[in-house]
Amino acid sequence: MSDPKTPEELVDGLVRLLTVTRTAEDAFTAPQQPGGVGRVFGGQVVAQALQAAQATAPEGYAAHSLHAYFLRGGKEGIDIAYETARDFDGRSFANRRVVAKQDGRPILNLTASFQRPEDGLAHDDYQMPEVAPPEDLRPDMEARRMMVERAGDRMSEDQRALVLRPRPIEMRTVDRLHWMNSEPRPPQAHSWFRAVAALPEDAALHRAVIAYASDYTLLGTSALPHGLSWMRGELVGASLDHAIWFHRPARADEWLLYATDSPWSGSGRGFNRGRIFNRQGQLVASVAQEGMMRRRDRSD
């Protein structure tokens, strides 16, 4: 067994994971998750595709939104190629389209819009929820360890390794972790997150890390009213699409509050929204996602 990684090593690994390599003028590849098993994390593909788009954006333009559709589940252990199209370059806005492929088959389509910074009419109507600060909460990893201890022999070694794998993003959940509780409750959740160590001074990278982390906890919000959990094997699900609007610059290595809610589920799908706030209470990003959500057939 390898030695546990330090927070700095975990973040260095995340930076490498989200660093795309140019193979042609508008083509890139991205590394695989070291030790990854099964399906590729959707936030990883979104973040890498955003990085490919940012690498071809006009100088001085920053991404203000992205819209992505998941077409197929990516597989760990296979390189992902990112093909970028420069659809529009204007005086204030620019647009990039990215197709992520494995073995020549598209797994994700992403469109990103960029803007040259400018002043404008401003209002901020959302108030940051009043929740406990991250310093008063225990890391989610402690709850994961407790779950593994309680599960005992009911969990395989592979399942234990997946649950306890050190992560470059620290999460601290304000509410009860939904995958550890079966009581139905309103479809709202709040979690703090940040990189476990300092990130480089690169605004594009911080946007990519926020995009990466925005796929955590989101789809699970639509399961809360039903008292069901993917972690307990009660649901089958997958992200269908993912959208982010970046409202103002934010550091992904400082605590950010992720407030999620789900106004609707039905027809085998769940719709989820997210708002990301900095410690000053400012709204820094908005997120929306719809995912497939089906009760698992006990005969599976």
C-alpha positions in Angstrom: 0.0 0.0 0.0 1.3 3.4 -1.0 1.9 6.1 1.7 -1.0 8.5 2.3 -0.7 11.6 0.1 -0.3 15.0 1.7 -2.9 17.8 1.0 -0.3 19.4 -1.3 0.2 16.2 -3.2 -3.6 15.7 -3.6 -4.0 19.2 -5.0 -1.0 18.8 -7.3 -2.7 15.7 -8.6 -5.9 17.6 -9.2 -4.0 20.4 -11.1 -2.4 17.7 -13.3 -5.8 16.1 -13.9 -7.3 19.4 -15.0 -4.3 20.3 -17.2 -5.0 19.6 -20.9 -2.2 19.0 -23.4 -2.5 20.5 -26.9 -2.1 17.9 -29.7 -3.2 20.2 -32.5 -4.3 23.8 -32.8 -7.8 23.1 -31.4 -7.3 19.6 -30.1 -6.3 18.4 -26.6 -5.9 15.4 -24.4 -6.2 15.1 -20.6 -4.8 12.7 -18.2 -6.7 9.9 -16.4 -7.5 9.8 -12.7 -4.7 7.9 -11.1 -6.1 4.6 -9.7 -9.6 5.4 -11.2 -12.1 2.6 -11.3 -15.3 2.3 -13.3 -17.0 5.4 -14.7 -15.2 8.7 -15.0 -16.5 11.4 -12.6 -18.7 13.8 -14.6 -17.2 16.9 -13.0 -13.8 15.8 -14.2 -15.0 15.7 -17.9 -16.8 19.0 -17.6 -13.7 20.7 -16.0 -11.3 19.3 -18.6 -13.6 20.4 -21.4 -13.8 23.8 -19.9 -10.0 23.9 -19.8 -9.8 23.0 -23.5 -12.3 25.8 -24.2 -10.3 28.3 -22.1 -7.1 27.4 -23.8 -8.5 28.6 -27.2 -10.4 31.7 -25.9 -9.3 35.2 -27.0 -6.7 36.8 -24.6 -8.4 38.7 -21.9 -11.7 37.0 -22.1 -13.1 35.0 -19.2 -15.6 32.1 -19.2 -19.0 33.3 -17.8 -21.1 30.2 -18.6 -21.0 26.7 -19.8 -23.6 24.2 -20.9 -22.8 20.5 -21.2 -24.6 17.3 -22.2 -23.4 13.9 -21.0 -23.9 11.4 -23.9 -22.2 8.3 -22.6 -20.5 7.3 -19.4 -16.7 7.8 -19.7 -14.5 4.8 -18.6 -11.5 5.1 -16.4 -8.2 3.9 -17.9 -8.9 5.3 -21.4 -7.6 8.7 -22.5 -10.1 11.4 -23.3 -9.6 13.6 -26.3 -11.1 17.1 -26.5 -11.9 18.7 -29.9 -12.6 22.4 -29.8 -14.5 24.6 -32.4 -14.1 28.4 -32.4 -17.7 29.2 -33.3 -17.6 32.9 -32.5 -15.2 35.8 -31.6 -16.9 39.1 -31.1 -15.8 42.4 -29.6 -17.4 41.6 -26.2 -18.2 37.9 -26.3 -16.7 34.7 -27.7 -18.0 31.1 -27.9 -16.3 27.7 -27.9 -17.7 24.3 -28.6 -16.0 21.2 -27.2 -16.6 17.5 -27.9 -15.0 15.0 -25.5 -14.3 11.6 -27.0 -13.1 8.1 -25.9 -12.1 5.6 -28.5 -13.5 8.0 -31.1 -17.0 8.1 -29.5 -18.4 11.3 -28.1 -19.1 11.2 -24.3 -19.8 14.9 -23.7 -20.7 18.0 -25.6 -19.9 21.4 -24.0 -20.4 24.9 -25.1 -18.7 27.8 -23.2 -19.3 31.5 -23.5 -16.6 34.1 -22.8 -16.7 37.8 -22.1 -14.3 40.6 -22.1 -14.5 42.1 -18.5 -16.7 45.2 -18.3 -18.7 47.2 -15.8 -22.5 47.1 -15.9 -25.8 47.4 -14.1 -25.5 45.2 -11.0 -27.9 43.6 -8.4 -27.5 40.6 -6.2 -30.9 39.3 -5.1 -29.9 36.0 -3.5 -29.0 36.0 0.1 -26.5 33.5 1.4 -28.3 30.9 3.7 -27.6 31.3 7.4 -25.8 28.0 8.1 -23.0 26.9 10.4 -19.5 27.9 9.3 -17.1 25.2 8.1 -15.0 25.6 11.2 -17.9 24.2 13.3 -18.5 21.2 11.1 -16.6 17.9 10.8 -15.1 16.8 7.5 -17.3 14.5 5.5 -14.4 12.0 5.4 -15.0 11.4 9.1 -18.6 10.3 8.4 -17.3 8.1 5.5 -15.0 6.3 7.9 -17.8 5.8 10.4 -20.0 4.4 7.6 -17.3 1.9 6.6 -16.9 0.8 10.2 -20.6 0.2 10.6 -20.9 -1.6 7.3 -18.3 -4.2 8.3 -18.3 -7.2 6.0 -21.2 -5.8 4.0 -18.8 -3.7 2.0 -16.2 -5.2 -0.3 -12.6 -4.0 -0.3 -13.2 -2.2 -3.6 -16.1 -0.3 -2.1 -14.1 0.6 1.0 -11.3 1.9 -1.1 -13.6 4.0 -3.2 -15.4 5.5 -0.1 -12.2 6.2 1.8 -10.1 7.4 -1.2 -8.4 10.7 -0.3 -9.9 13.6 -2.2 -8.4 16.9 -3.3 -11.7 18.6 -2.5 -12.7 18.8 1.2 -16.4 18.7 1.8 -18.2 19.7 5.1 -21.9 19.1 5.0 -24.2 21.3 7.1 -27.1 18.9 7.0 -27.2 15.2 7.6 -25.4 13.3 4.8 -28.3 12.0 2.6 -26.5 8.7 1.8 -26.3 7.8 5.5 -30.0 8.6 6.3 -33.1 7.0 4.9 -35.7 9.5 6.3 -37.4 11.6 3.5 -36.8 15.3 3.9 -37.2 18.5 1.9 -35.0 18.6 -1.2 -32.5 21.1 0.1 -28.8 20.7 1.1 -25.9 22.8 2.1 -22.2 21.9 1.9 -18.9 23.9 2.2 -16.1 22.9 -0.1 -12.5 23.9 -1.0 -9.3 22.5 -2.3 -7.4 20.8 0.5 -4.3 23.0 -0.3 -3.4 26.2 -2.1 -3.9 26.3 -5.8 -1.8 28.3 -8.3 -2.7 31.9 -9.1 -4.6 31.0 -12.2 -8.2 32.3 -12.5 -9.0 29.8 -15.3 -7.9 26.9 -13.1 -10.0 28.1 -10.2 -13.1 28.2 -12.5 -12.2 24.7 -13.6 -11.9 23.4 -10.0 -15.3 25.0 -9.2 -16.8 23.3 -12.2 -15.2 20.0 -11.0 -16.6 20.3 -7.5 -20.1 21.5 -8.7 -20.9 17.9 -9.7 -20.6 16.8 -6.1 -23.9 16.4 -4.0 -26.0 18.0 -6.8 -27.9 15.0 -8.2 -28.4 13.6 -4.7 -30.6 16.6 -3.8 -33.5 15.3 -5.9 -33.4 12.0 -4.0 -33.9 13.6 -0.6 -37.7 13.6 -0.6 -37.7 9.9 -1.4 -35.3 8.7 1.4 -33.2 6.8 -1.2 -29.5 6.8 -1.9 -27.1 5.8 -4.6 -24.5 4.9 -1.9 -26.9 2.3 -0.4 -27.6 0.8 -3.9 -31.2 1.9 -3.9 -31.1 4.1 -7.0 -29.7 4.0 -10.5 -28.7 7.3 -11.9 -26.5 9.4 -14.2 -26.1 13.1 -15.0 -27.8 14.1 -18.3 -26.7 17.8 -18.5 -24.9 20.4 -16.5 -24.8 24.1 -16.7 -22.8 26.7 -14.8 -22.9 30.5 -14.8 -19.8 32.2 -13.3 -20.9 35.5 -11.8 -17.7 36.8 -10.2 -14.1 35.6 -9.6 -13.7 33.2 -6.7 -10.9 31.1 -5.2 -11.5 27.4 -5.1 -8.9 27.0 -2.3 -11.0 29.1 0.0 -14.3 27.9 1.6 -17.3 28.2 -0.7 -20.9 27.3 0.3 -22.8 25.1 -2.1 -26.6 25.5 -1.5 -28.6 23.0 -3.6 -32.3 22.4 -4.1 -34.5 20.3 -6.3 -37.9 21.8 -7.3 -39.0 18.7 -9.3 -38.5 15.1 -10.1 -40.5 12.7 -12.3 -40.4 10.5 -15.4 -37.2 8.9 -14.3 -35.4 12.3 -14.0 -34.5 14.7 -11.2 -33.9 18.4 -11.7 -31.4 20.2 -9.4 -30.2 23.8 -8.9 -27.1 25.1 -7.0 -25.9 28.4 -5.8 -22.3 28.9 -4.7 -21.4 31.7 -2.3 -18.0 33.0 -1.0 -17.4 33.7 2.7 -18.4 37.3 2.2 -21.9 36.1 1.2 -21.6 37.0 -2.4 -23.1 34.7 -5.1 -20.1 33.6 -7.2 -21.8 30.9 -9.4 -25.1 29.3 -10.2 -25.5 25.7 -11.3 -28.3 23.6 -12.8 -28.4 19.9 -13.6 -30.9 17.2 -14.7 -30.1 13.6 -14.1 -31.6 10.2 -14.6 -33.0 8.9 -11.3 -34.6 5.4 -11.1 -35.4 3.1 -8.2 -33.1 0.1 -8.5 -34.8 -3.1 -9.4 -34.1 -5.5 -6.5 -33.6 -8.3 -9.0 -30.6 -6.5 -10.5 
